[in-house]
Amino acid sequence: MKAIVMAGGKGTRLRPLTCKQPKPMVPIAGKPMIEYILDLLKQYQFTDIGMTLFYLPELIANYYGDGREFGVDLRYFIEETPLGTAGSV
């Protein structure tokens, strides 16, 4: 099955944690926040996952690559300007 994860926000309310990393990469209990979402999606057989990114997208894309190492197929959709929830979908 397919899923889309919107991970493009700047995370301004989490400053200073998000000054140099996007909110999805903020660690919780030793792993990036977004990894918990990917784990749940995989658990429910969502293996074809698209991520919409805007703020520091290369940090997420470089960390997860094509997703193979995490048991999923990841594709990235980089927004040139933030599109919000409706625009991302």
C-alpha positions in Angstrom: 0.0 0.0 0.0 1.0 3.6 -0.5 1.3 6.5 2.0 2.3 10.1 2.0 4.1 11.7 4.9 4.2 15.5 5.1 7.5 16.4 6.7 8.2 19.9 5.3 7.5 22.2 8.2 10.2 24.4 9.7 9.3 23.4 13.3 9.6 26.9 14.6 8.0 26.1 17.9 10.8 23.6 18.6 13.6 26.1 18.3 16.5 25.9 19.1 16.2 22.1 18.4 15.2 22.8 14.8 17.8 25.5 13.9 20.0 23.0 12.1 17.7 20.1 11.5 14.2 19.6 10.4 11.5 18.7 13.0 11.1 15.1 11.7 14.8 14.5 12.5 14.6 15.7 16.1 15.6 12.6 18.2 13.2 11.0 20.6 14.6 8.1 22.7 17.6 7.8 20.4 16.0 7.9 16.9 14.5 10.5 14.7 10.9 11.4 15.3 9.9 10.4 11.8 11.3 7.0 12.1 8.4 6.1 14.5 6.0 7.0 11.8 7.9 5.0 9.2 7.9 2.0 11.6 4.1 2.2 12.1 3.5 2.5 8.4 5.7 -0.5 7.7 3.9 -2.5 10.5 0.6 -1.9 8.7 2.0 -2.9 5.3 2.5 0.6 3.9 5.8 0.1 2.1 5.6 2.6 -0.8 6.0 5.9 1.0 6.3 9.4 -0.4 7.6 12.3 1.7 6.9 15.9 1.0 9.8 18.0 2.2 10.7 21.7 2.3 12.9 22.7 5.2 16.4 21.2 5.0 15.2 18.3 2.8 18.7 17.0 2.2 19.1 16.0 5.8 16.1 13.6 5.6 16.9 12.3 2.1 20.5 11.7 3.0 19.7 9.8 6.2 16.9 7.6 4.8 18.0 7.3 1.2 15.7 5.1 -0.8 14.4 3.5 2.4 15.6 0.0 1.6 17.6 -0.1 4.8 14.4 0.6 6.7 12.3 -1.9 4.8 10.3 0.6 2.8 10.5 2.3 -0.6 10.8 6.0 -0.1 10.3 8.8 -2.6 10.8 12.5 -1.9 8.8 15.4 -3.2 10.7 18.7 -2.5 8.5 21.8 -2.4 10.1 24.9 -3.8 7.7 27.0 -1.7 5.7 25.6 1.3 2.4 24.4 0.1 0.7 23.5 3.4 -1.4 20.4 4.0 -3.7 20.7 1.0 -0.9 21.6 -1.4 1.2 18.7 -0.3 -1.6 16.2 -0.9 
